Amino acid sequence: MKLKSVSRHFLHWPRIGPGALITAAFIGPGTITTCSIAGADFGFALLWGLIFSIIATLVLQEMAARLGIITGFGLGEALRKHFNKGLGRLLTMVLVVSAIAIGNAAFETGNILGATLGMESLTNTYGQSRQLWVLLIGLFAFLLLFAGSYKLIEKVMLTLVILMSVTFLTTAIIVAPPISEVIEGMFVPKIPEGALLTLVALIGTTVVPYNLFLYASAVQERYKSPDALPAARLDMFVAVVLGGFISMAIVISGAMAFYGTGESPADAGDLAKQLEPLLGNWAAYFIGIGLFAAGISSAITAPLAAAYATMGILGWKKDLRSWRFRLVWMLILFAGLIFSLLGLRPIEAILFAQAANGILLPVIAVYLLWVMNSKRVMTDFTNKAATNVIGGLVVLIAMGLGVRSLMHVFGLL
């Protein structure tokens, strides 16, 4: 299955734009878990991090869309064209492939463990059969990727993720959060003690680096000329803002369920407590189905995106049945499986995976900015000064938070 077929399924069911890819990609088990923990541990204080993440996603994905529509390249191919000789080309290939490999392997671990949490919730076997579920989910993802076609499953998974998203939005309204505190959390930046890693994870689960590669290719299926740029921007804006509202709803419902109680979600059963005001005793089953759907769909998308990005940057043919393409997605899937089998606590592993993506984000964003200012690649459609300023601020803030997070992890802060 080629990337065109992936985007085609989204674009024709129903007739929605490729922006839906971005929302579907970042509303996964990592988002549910990370946003729930952010609300449970820090109340509404980190909502501003989601506002920043939404703005960053809009800015960076607009660049990715413009790149794909104007040049007909994915981000990997564009980087290869811009850095086409010597040490710069080698360094770019090493950095980008490393970032994609590390980020997607961590992300895949979170996806598999998220789907596992869902199955544990459905079967009420928390921790008892985790390794078996990991292996079965890994095998399921492998067979779907190897076969190259999962149209019906993809549609079912997307439906379940959308249903779960609507449920969180409804719950956030029903629990009636204090509006003044929510607004303060959205627009007054502060980092409570112990919140740094969670903040970076919130950014990493929203501004997913591999989405920049995925979206630059996906827009080419719908939008064929520069005249389509306004429509592409509107499609992307609606999708990203909607995804941001869903993420904020999860933070709010998590805060109302846990904040101030001294409790924090440790498994899917705890995550389900947020939905009890709306679903009652059905909440555990609903969160289980939702986590499984989000985990499986993301467990398939992440290895595919890594393979397409790697093929592009290395100049290899993007053929799903080629041994090179299969080798890349197999490595990402197997890395996720291995880490999932190490006995890591799922909630903590998922949070770490999102933080890893947040730390790696500036690497990919810097390269995107570089390409978007290349006349050789973008001709008359290079970035305007305002876009560069906003993009530069996004990179600097993400880089600063990532460096501080790393220093904190290694005990230097």
N, C-alpha and C positions, 0 to 999 in steps of 0.2 A: 504494500500500500504506500503510495507516494503522498507527499505533503499536500498536494493538490486535492487528493481524495479525502484527506483528513478535513481540510477546510471546506470542501464541497459538502460534506455531510452536515456541518454546522450551518452553512450558508443556505441550504435548501430544506432545513428542518427546524423550525419553520423558516420562512425567508428572512433570515436575519443576517447582519453583517459579520465580518471577521472579528469585530470587537468582542463578540461573544466568546471567542477563544480565550481572550485575556481574562475575562471574568470567570469562565469555567476553569481556567488553569490555576488562578490564585484562590478560588473558593474550594480548597481541598481540606484534608484532615489537619494540615499544618495551620491553616487560617483558623479553623474552628478551635483547635487546641490552644494556639498562641493567644488569640483574642480572648478566649475564656479565662486563661491564666492572667492576662493583663487586667481584666476586670476583677477577677477574684482577689488578686494580690494587691492591686493598686487603685481599685475603684475606677473613677473616670479620669484619673490624672494623666494617662497616656493617650487619650483620644487625639491630642494634638499630633502625636506621632503618625496616626492614620491620616490626618489631614495633610501632613507633609508627604506621606507616602502616595496619596492620591494625586497631589500636584506633581510629584516626581514621575509617577507612572504616566500621567497625561503628557508631560513634556518629552520624556524619553520615547514613549510609544508613538507620538506624533512624528518624531524624527525617523523612527523605524518605518512608519507607514510611508512617509515621503521618500525614503530611500528605496523601498520596494516598488512604489508606483513609478517613480521617475527613472530609475535605472534598470528595473527588472531583476535586480540582484537581491539575494538574501544578505544579511550582515556579514556572514562568513566570506562570501564571494567578493563583497565590496572591500573588506579588509585586505583580502589577497590582491585585489587590483591596486589599492592605494599603496600598500607596503609590498612592492613587487620585486625588491632586490636586496641583497646583502644582509647585514646584521639586523636591520629593522624588520625585515620579513621573518627571519628566524625567531627573533625575540617575540614578535607579535603572535606567531603560530604557537610558540611554547606557552606564553602567558594565557592566551585565549583558550587553548585546548585544556590547559591545566585548570583554569577557572571553571570551565564548563564541566570537566570531569569531576573535580572536587565538589562543586556546588550540586551537580545533579546526582552524584552518588549519595551525598548527605540527604538531598531531597527525596531520593528514591527510598532510603531507609525510613524516612518519616512517612512516605506514602504506604509502604508495606505494613509498617507498624500501625498506621492509622486504620487500614483495612482490617488488620488483625484485631484491633480494639473493637471495631464494629462487630466482628463475628463473635468475640468474647461476650459482648453485650447481648447479642441475640441468643446465644446458647447458655448464658449465665455460667461461663467457665473461666472467670478472670484468673489469668496466670497459669491455669492448669494444663492447657493444651496449646500454649503460645507458639512453641517451635513447630508443631504440626500445622497450625494455621499459617505460619510464615511460609513454610514449604509449599503448602497447597496454593496459597495466593501467588507465590513466586512462579510456580508451575503454570498456573492459570494465565498470568501475564506473559510468560514466555511463549505459550502456545498461541495466544492471540497475536503477539508480535511476529512470531515466525510464520503464522498463516497469512498475515498481512491484510486481514479483513475482519472488522468487528462492528459493522454498521448498526445492527440491532442493539447490541450491548451498549455501544456508545450513546445511542439515543435514550435508552433506558436509564443509563447512569446520569446523563445530563438532566433528564426529567427529575430524578430523585434529588440531585444536588439543588436544582431550582426549587423543588418543593421544600427541602430543608431550609433553604435561604429565606423563602417566604415565611416559614414558620418562625425563624429567629426574628425577622422583622416584626411579625405580629406579636410575638412574645415581648419584644422590647417596648412596644406600645402598651400592652396590657399591664405590665408591671409598673407603669407610671413613674419613671425615674424623675428625680428633682431636676427640672429643666435648667435652673441657674447653674447647678454643679456640672451638668453635662456641657453647657456652653463654655464654662470656665475651663473644663478639661480639654475642650476642642481648640481654644484660642489662647490659652496661657501656658506656654511651654515650661515644664518643670520635670525633673527626673528624681523621683523619690529614691531614698536609699535602697539599694538592691534591685533597682528597676532597669539598669542599663542594658543587660543582656536581653531582657524582655522587649525593650524598646527597639533594639537592633533586629530582634526576631520579627517584630511587627512590620518593620520596613522590608525585611527579607521575604516575608510571606506575601507581601503586596507587590513590591517592585521586583518581581522574579526575573533574574538575569536572562534565563533561557527564553523567556517570553519575547525579548527583543529580537532574537534570532527567528523565533517562530512567527511573529507577527509580520516582520519584513517580507517574509515569503507568502504568508497567508493573504495579505491584501492584494497581491497580484492576481488572485483568482477572481476577485470581484471588480476591482478598479483598474482600468486599462490605460488611462491617460491623465496628464496633469490637471485637466478640467474636473476630474473626479476627486481632487484633494479635499474640497470643502465637505463633500458627502462622507469621505473617509474619516475626516476629523470629527464630524458630528457623531458618526457611528461609534468611534472610539471613545468620545467624551461620554456619551450616554452609558456605554458598557462599563467604563472604569468608575464613573460616579456611582452607578448602581452597585457595583461590587464593593465600593467604599462604604456605602450605606449599610450593606449586609454585614461587613466587618465591624462597623461601629455598633450595630444592633447586637452582635455577639458579645462585644465588650460590655455593653450596657446590661444585657441579661445576665452575664457572668458576675458583674458587680452587684446587681440586685440580689443574686442568689447566694453569693459567698462573702463579699467584702464586709469586713468587720466581724466575721464569725470565727476567724482563725483557721478556717478550712481553705483548702485549695484543691482543684480537681486532680485526682490521682489515677482515674481510669474512666472508661466510657460511662459507667454508672454515675459517677460524679458529674460528668459533663451533662448528663441527661437531666439533672436537677434543675438546670436553667429553664427547661421547657415544661416543667411540671405545672406552672400556672396556666398553661394553655392545653397541655395534653394529658396531664394527670399520670395515671399508671402506664399509659402508652408511651411515655417519654423515652424510656430505656430502649424499647424496640425501635422507635423512630430514629433516635440518635445512632443506634447500631446500624440500621440500614443506610443512613446518610453517610456515616463514616466509611462503611464498606464501599459504597458507590463512589464517594469522593476519592478514597484511597486507590481503588482499582483503576479508575479513569486517569488519575494522575500518575499511577505506576506505569501506565502504558505511554502517556504523553511525554514524560520526562526522558526516558531512554531514546524515544524517537527524536525529540528535539536535540538531544546531545549528538545523536548520529548525524542529523542534517547540518548542525553547526560545524561539526568536525569535518564532514565531507566538503563543506563550502570553503573553510579556511585552508584546508590541505589541497584543494583543487581536485578532489576525487569525484567520480561520477555518483550522483544521487540515485542509486538504484537499490531499492529495498531488498532485492534478492542477491546483491553482490556480497561476497564474503567480508569485504571491508566494512560495509554498512552494518551487517549483522554482528560483526565482531565488536563494534563500538557499543551498540545498544545492549549486547550481551554483557560486556564488561560493566556497564552502568547497573544493569539489573542484578548481576551476580554480586557486585560490591554492596548494593542495597541489601541483598539477601544475607550476605556474610555478616554485615553489621547488625542486621535484625536478629540474627541467631546468637549474638554474643551475650544475650541476657540483659541488654540495656533496658531500662525502664522506659516504656513507650512514650509517656508524656514528656519526660526529660529529653529523650532522643529526638522527638519531633520538634521541641523548642530549640534544641541545639542546631538542627538542620536548617531551620528558618534563620537563625542567627548567622550560620555559615554563609547563607546566600546574601544576607545583609552586608557581611564583611567583604564578600567578593564583588558585590554590585559596582563599586567605584571603578574596578578594573575594566569591566565591560562598558560602563558608561563613558569613561575617558576615551576608549577606542571609538565608540559611537560618535562622540562629539568631534573627534579628529576626522573621521570619514565625512561627517556632515559639513565640514568646512573645506573639503577637498574639491577644487574646481574640476579636477580631472574625473572625479566620480560623479559629482552632483551638478556640474555645469552651472546653469543660472539659478539653481534651486538650493544653494548652500544656505546655512543658517543665517538668520538676521542677528544683529547685535543683541537684541533683547532676548532671543532664544538662547544665545550663548551665555549670557549673564545668568539667566535662570538655570540653565543646564549646569553651568559651572558651580553655582551655589548648591545645587542638589548634590553634585559630586563632592564638594568640600564638606558639606554637613554629613553626608553618608560616610565619607572617609574619616572624619573626625570621630564620629560615633563608633565606627569600626575599630579604629586604633585604640580608643579608650576602652572598648570592650575587650580587645586582645590584652591590653595592659592589665586590666582587671583580672582576666582569667589567669595570667601568669604572675599575679601578685605584685605587680609594679605600680598599682594605683589603689 
